[in-house]
Amino acid sequence: MADNEVKSILFAGVGGQGILRASDIICEVIMEAGLDVKKSEVHGMAQRGGCVTSHVRYGKKVYSPLAEPGTIQMLIAFEKMESLRYLKFLKKDAVIIMNTEEIYPPAVNMGDAPYPEDAVSFLKEHYAKVIHFNAAELAQKAGNIKTANVVLLGAASNLINIDKSIWESVIKKSFPEKLIKINLAAFQMGIDA
């Protein structure tokens, strides 16, 4: 990492998917690796299935928690449609990690709006690196569907140059004893995905 280079990650999803927990974990991992990190989050109507975002910026020295539009290097989308909502924030060469799970917003459920079709193809036409899989299914295989956020962190860890042992140590500290094994399994499934 260049002396003054700051990396930016945007987490985006729907309330209840563990976005804030995932961004807390990644911030802790980055701090443990000896880098400066800043985080900002928006979770207005999260309890009603609304949009939740978290900006995470890290480097030798970070002055602002929010990234400017067009500067984010990685989008971690916890829901397929949410991967489309924040494209203006991404650099042209950004990496997109997408959970292909579909959670319909109220407008779609009421028939007032269609759910966007073929988000994966659209993103692949515009971005060179789009990683997509159903994190909820992998979390279920790990033993708990609520670990989908940790599955996505596993996938992101492949692209962030921080030793796996730091990630695992932080995951162990982030959950009660009875949930550690499941979350470590979910993390590994994300790495493998």
Number of C-alpha atoms within 10 A of each C-alpha: 9 7 8 10 12 20 19 25 27 25 23 29 28 25 19 15 21 18 26 22 13 22 23 15 19 23 21 20 24 23 16 15 14 12 15 17 24 19 19 16 18 13 17 13 12 16 12 12 18 15 19 24 25 23 20 26 26 22 21 15 15 16 12 14 17 18 20 12 12 14 18 26 20 24 26 26 28 30 22 27 26 24 23 16 13 17 17 13 20 23 16 15 14 22 21 25 23 26 26 21 17 13 17 16 17 13 11 13 12 10 9 9 11 12 17 10 10 10 17 17 11 11 16 13 10 12 16 13 14 17 17 18 17 19 28 24 18 22 25 15 15 22 16 16 17 19 28 29 27 28 32 32 24 24 24 23 20 15 11 12 11 15 12 15 10 16 22 18 13 17 23 16 12 17 13 10 9 8 15 16 16 20 26 21 20 31 29 21 22 24 18 11 17
